[in-house]
Amino acid sequence: MFSIIVPSYHRNAEVNSLLLSLEQQTMKNFDVIIIDDCSPNPIKIDRTFSFPVQVLRNENNLGAAQSRNNGAKVATGEWLLFLDDDDRFADNKCELITQTIAQNPAINFIYHPAKCEMVNEKFSYVTHPFSNEKDLTLDNILLANKIGGMPMLAVKKDFFWQLNGFSTQLKSLEDYEFVLNAVSQSNLSAKYIDEPLSLCTFHTKRSSVSTNTENTEKAIEKIAQQYVKTAQQQYNFSINSLYMLAFPNAMNLSRKAAMYYFKIFKLSKNLKHLIIAIVTFISPRLAINLKRFI
C-alpha cells in the first residue's frame, strides 16, 4: 500500500539505522526507496529486512526535491510516505494510516502532528497542525504551514503527480511549496490524524544549517509570484516569510533572528512577537527553550 521515500546524501549509517527502526512497524505493508543523491561513498544496505528495500543512486547531486521525485517515479505503493534519514516514524504509523484510508476511501492527503526533539537542549515538543480540515486554505497556509513537513504527510500517488511532484526550480522551501500547491487544488480531500506519528530531530549549531538565506529568499520570491494574489495573502505571506528567514538564524543561535522577529512585530503589532524578539536578542538559546511552553 505504501512506498516510503528517503532521500539521503553521505549518511550511510543513518540510513541503515532508519531501516532498522522501520522493523518496529506494527503493519509492514510498505516498501522503502532510498535515493542516494550521488554520495562520495555510495550508500550500502548492510543487512536484509522484512520489507522490500531498493537503493537508487543519482548520477549527479540533484537535491531533495528531485531525489524525492525520482523515488516517486519508481514507487509501487498507492500512497507515498516521506522520511528524512535522521527522522523516524511512530511504530504504529502505517497501521493507523491504513485504518484511516479504509474508513475514508475518498481521501488523497493525510497529515498529523510530529514530536520534535531538540537534541542539544534535551527537550521535545509536539506540533499543532490545523485539526479542522476546512482550515486548509491557501490564505491560512500562506500565513503559517499548519500542516507540517514531508515526514508528517501521506499523499496518494496519483494526487502527488497531479501536483507535478516537488518543484525542482526551488533550492529551498520545496516542501512548503508542495503544501501550498496541495491546498490550492479543488479536489484536495484531506484527513487529519490527531497523533504524533513522526519523530523529527533538530540540532542547534549544526553545520548543515546555514545562515546564508539566499536560496530561501529566492524561493520566497518565486512562491509569492505564484501564490500571492490578494492584499490579505500578501500580509499573511510577509509575516510567514520573516519566520522562515528567522528559523536558520535561530537554529544557529544567532541574534540576527531577533531582527526578523522584530519585523514581524512591526507588521502584526502583536506583543508576543516583540517579546520573542527581545528574548532572542538577549539569549537565542533561551528563546529556543521557550518552545517547551509555547
N, C-alpha and C positions, 0 to 999 in steps of 0.2 A: 504493500500500500504506500509506503514512504520511501523516498530517496533522501538521505541526509548528505548534504553537500558541504565539504570542508575545504576552503582554500588555505594554503599554508606556504610559507617561504622559510626554508632553512631551519625548520623546527621539528626535526625527526623524532626526538624524544617526546615532545608534546603530543604529536600525532598518535604515537603508539600508546601513550597514556590515555588519550581521549578514547581510542578504540577499546581499550581495556575497560574504561568506565561504562561504555555502552553495553557491555556484557551484563550489566545490572538491570537493564530494561526489563520490566515485567511482561512485556509483549515484544517479541522480536520480529515484527512484520515490516522489516526495513532492510535496505542495503545502504552502504556507505560509499561515497565517491570522494576520494581525496584528490585535490588539484594541486600538484606541486608546481608552484609558479617559478620554474627554472631556478631551483635552489642550486648553489655551488656544488653541494653533495646531494645527489638525488635522494628523495625520501624513500625509505625501505620499510616494509612492514615485517616485524621480526617474529611473528607467530601467526597461527591461524585463529579464526574467530568463529563463533556460532552463527554469524550472519555474513553475507557476501561483502567483500571489500575490493574495490579497484582503485588503482592509482593512475591518474592522468598527469602527464608532465607537459607543461607549456614549453615550446621551443625557445620562447623569449619571455622575459619578465613582463607580464601584462597587467598586474594589479588585481585587486579583489573583485571588481565588477566583472571584468571579462572572464576571470577564473570561475566565478560562480555561474556565469552564463555557459561556459564550456561544460561545467558539470551538469547543468540542467539539460543540455543538448543530448547527453547520453543517459539521462535518468530514465529508469523504467517504472518508477513509482508514479501513481496517480497524483500524489501530493509531494511537495517539496518542503523539506526542513533544512534550515541553515545553521551551521555551528562553526564558531571560530575555534582554533586549536587550543586556546587557553581557557575556553568556557566549557560548561558541562550541562547535560540535561538531567532533570529530576528523574529518578528511576522509573516513575510511573507515567512519564510524559507521553510516550507512544500509545500506551493503553488508554489514557484519558482522552487523547485526541481522537483515537479510533472510536471511542464511545460517543464523543461529541458529533463526529461525522455521521455515525449510524442514526443518531437521534435527529440530526438536521441535514438530510441528504442534499439539500439545495445550496448549501453554503460553499463558498470558494476561498474563504480567508478566515483564519483563526489567529487570535492574539491573546496574550496572557501576561501577567507580571513576571518580573525576574527578581531573584535575590542577588544583590550586588555586594560583592565583598571588597572592601578597601584593604588590600593585603598589608601595606606598610603600617596603616593606622589601626589595624586589628579590630575592625568592626564591620558590620554588614547592615544593609537596609533593603527594603522591598519597594519596588517601583509601584506607581499607581496610575495605570492606564485608564482611559475612559471605560467605565463599566457598562455604560449605555451605548450600544452600537449606533444609535441615532446621532450621537455626538461626533461621529467620524465624518466631519465635513471639512472641506478644503480650508475654510476660514479658521476653524479650530486648530487644524494641524499646521497651518502657517504660523500660528501663534506659539505652538509647542507640540512636539511629536509625542502626544499622549497615546501612542500605540506601542512603540518600542522599536528596538533594532532587530536585525535579522534572526538572532537566536530566540527571539520572543514571538516568532511568526511561523505559521504553516500556511502554505499557498498552494492551491490546486494548480497543477502543471499547466493546464490549458489557459487558466487565468493569468499565470505568470507570463506566458508567451503572448497573450493579448496585450500585456503591458510592454512587450518587447524586452522583457528581462530588465537588467540593470543598465543604466546609461553609461556607456564607455567614454562619453565626452567629458565626464567629471572625474577628477582625480581625488575628490573629497566629497563627502555627503551623498554618495550614490545610494546608500541605504535610505536616507531621508527622502531623496527624490523619488525612490521607488514607492514609499508610503504615500507621498503626495499624489503620485500617478494613480495609485490604487484607489484612494478615496475620491478621485475625480471621475471614476467610472460609474456609469448609471447602473451597471449590473453587478456592482460590488455587493456581495452577500456575506457579511462578516458575523462571526460569533466570538464572544468573549468567554474565556475560562478563568474563573477567579481563583487561581492558584499559581504560585511562583514556580513555573515548570522549567526554568533555566537558572543556572548559577553563572554569573558573569564576574570576572575578576578584574580589578583595576589597581594599577601600581602608580603611585605618585613618583615623580622624578625618574620615570623610565625613559631610556634612551630612544625608544621607538615613538614616544610622544613629543613631537616637535612644536616649538612655539612659532615656527615660521608659518604664518597663516595665509600665505599667497594662494595656495590651492583652494583653501576654504573660501577666501574672498572671491576667487574666480567662480567657484561653484555657486556661491550666494548670488552673484550677478546673473548667471545662467538660469538659476531657479526662479529668480524674480522676473526675468524676461518671459518665462514660460507660464508661470502660475499666478503672478500677482496682477490683478486686473482692476480692483476697486480700491477706494481710499481706505476702507476697513482692512482689506488684505495687506495693503502697504504698511499700515500701522502695525498690524499683527506681526508681519514678517520682519519689520525693522527691529522689533523687540527680540524676536527669536534669533535673528542674525547676530545680535550682540551677545546673546547667550552662547551661541555656537563659537564665536570668536573668543569668548572668555574661557571656555572649557579647557583648551590645551594649556593656557597660561595657569589656570587654577590647578590642573593636574601636575604641572611642573613647579607648583608652589611659588609662582611669580606674582609679585604685587601688581603687575600690569593688568591682571584680571580685574582689579578694583576699578580701573578706568572704564572698562566695559560695563560693569555693574552700575557705576555712577551714571553712565549714559542711559542705561535702562531706566534708572530713577528719573532722570530729566524727561524722558518720554512718557513714562507711566504715572509719575507723581505718586508712586506707591512707596511708603516709608520702609517697607520690607527691603526693597532693593537698595535704599540708602544705607540701611543697617548692614546688609551684606557687603556693600562696597567698603564701608568703614572697617568692618571686621577683617575683610580680605586684605586691606591695606596694612592693618596692624599685624595680622598673622594669617597668611594663606593657609597654613596647616590647621589653625583654629577654625577657619571658615569651612574647610573640608570636613572637620569633625562635627560641624553643625548638622550634617546630613543624618546624624544619629537621631535628631529630634524633629526634623522638618518632614 
